[in-house]
Amino acid sequence: MQRSTLPFKRFLLRHVDHFIHYFRDLNRYQRVFDIGPERSSFVPFKVNLRDRYDIHPTPGGEYVLCFGKSMRDYDTFIDAMEGLPIPGAIVRPDFDSFRRHGSRFTRNPDSLPSNLCCLDDDGSEASEIRILRGARVLVLSILRQSLVASGISTCLNAMMMGKCVIGSEGPGMTDVFTNGEILSFPSEDPVALAQVIQRAWKDDELRARVAAAGHEYALRAGTQVDLYSRIIDQVVAWRLGRPGTTLAPVPHA
């Protein structure tokens, strides 16, 4: 159905003068929707939990966590964890929700690796905080066909909590976090992911360095008010014909 309506969507989108994205890598987006850099600006996203909670870094944790719903690749994470002498965790699978959000989870929940546990999640922000707080490392395994910044909200929430993040290469990850804020791996590559997980779990200095860089980014990303301010700034810059200002990094507080 999405493919059949794509020509109509592209026709409508041609009449939009300017787009603001939370990611810089437009290659796949341009191929699908014909929206390129000449009609686009980038603004960094904000930390969702920071608006309502007093979040402090808690770098310790008991497991490697794969978390979230949008375009998640749980199969790659499970394959990577299989055979590793490291405890891992996912939330109890909600297959209807996974399908709605384009995630992949084809493994049988009753035959997961013995080192992988399923956590209860009621969908609340309090539940997200509890689950993220228990993680030593967060893995954002995103499907290769993701066009946008899937997982960016979860990523920034985890960074605000002082967690080391491992993310799939692609939009919203390796194009946004370019100064050591995350560890990355080729999307849908369980062997590469397993190697990065081992490094992050065993190397305390590496994990602390990545977590500190991510936390600094999250502090500068700010709240919803900061995001609105950045969007207004980009709209004004576009209207004044200064597109070069649209690629500025997250401003320092």
Rosetta blueprint (number, residue, H / E / L):
1 M L
2 Q H
3 R H
4 S H
5 T H
6 L H
7 P H
8 F H
9 K H
10 R H
11 F H
12 L H
13 L H
14 R L
15 H L
16 V L
17 D L
18 H L
19 F E
20 I E
21 H E
22 Y L
23 F L
24 R L
25 D L
26 L L
27 N H
28 R H
29 Y H
30 Q H
31 R H
32 V H
33 F H
34 D L
35 I L
36 G L
37 P H
38 E H
39 R H
40 S E
41 S E
42 F E
43 V L
44 P L
45 F L
46 K L
47 V L
48 N H
49 L H
50 R H
51 D H
52 R L
53 Y L
54 D L
55 I L
56 H L
57 P L
58 T L
59 P L
60 G L
61 G L
62 E L
63 Y E
64 V E
65 L E
66 C E
67 F L
68 G L
69 K L
70 S L
71 M L
72 R E
73 D E
74 Y H
75 D H
76 T H
77 F H
78 I H
79 D H
80 A H
81 M H
82 E L
83 G L
84 L L
85 P L
86 I L
87 P L
88 G E
89 A E
90 I E
91 V E
92 R L
93 P L
94 D L
95 F H
96 D H
97 S H
98 F H
99 R H
100 R H
101 H L
102 G L
103 S L
104 R E
105 F L
106 T L
107 R L
108 N L
109 P H
110 D H
111 S H
112 L L
113 P L
114 S L
115 N L
116 L E
117 C E
118 C E
119 L E
120 D L
121 D L
122 D L
123 G L
124 S L
125 E H
126 A H
127 S H
128 E H
129 I H
130 R H
131 I H
132 L H
133 R H
134 G L
135 A E
136 R E
137 V E
138 L E
139 V E
140 L E
141 S L
142 I E
143 L L
144 R L
145 Q L
146 S L
147 L L
148 V L
149 A L
150 S L
151 G L
152 I H
153 S H
154 T H
155 C H
156 L H
157 N H
158 A H
159 M H
160 M H
161 M L
162 G L
163 K L
164 C E
165 V E
166 I E
167 G E
168 S E
169 E L
170 G L
171 P L
172 G L
173 M L
174 T L
175 D L
176 V L
177 F L
178 T L
179 N L
180 G L
181 E L
182 I L
183 L E
184 S E
185 F E
186 P L
187 S L
188 E L
189 D L
190 P H
191 V H
192 A H
193 L H
194 A H
195 Q H
196 V H
197 I H
198 Q H
199 R H
200 A H
201 W H
202 K H
203 D L
204 D H
205 E H
206 L H
207 R H
208 A H
209 R H
210 V H
211 A H
212 A H
213 A H
214 G H
215 H H
216 E H
217 Y H
218 A H
219 L H
220 R H
221 A H
222 G L
223 T L
224 Q H
225 V H
226 D H
227 L H
228 Y H
229 S H
230 R H
231 I H
232 I H
233 D H
234 Q H
235 V H
236 V H
237 A H
238 W H
239 R H
240 L L
241 G L
242 R L
243 P H
244 G H
245 T H
246 T H
247 L H
248 A L
249 P L
250 V L
251 P L
252 H L
253 A L
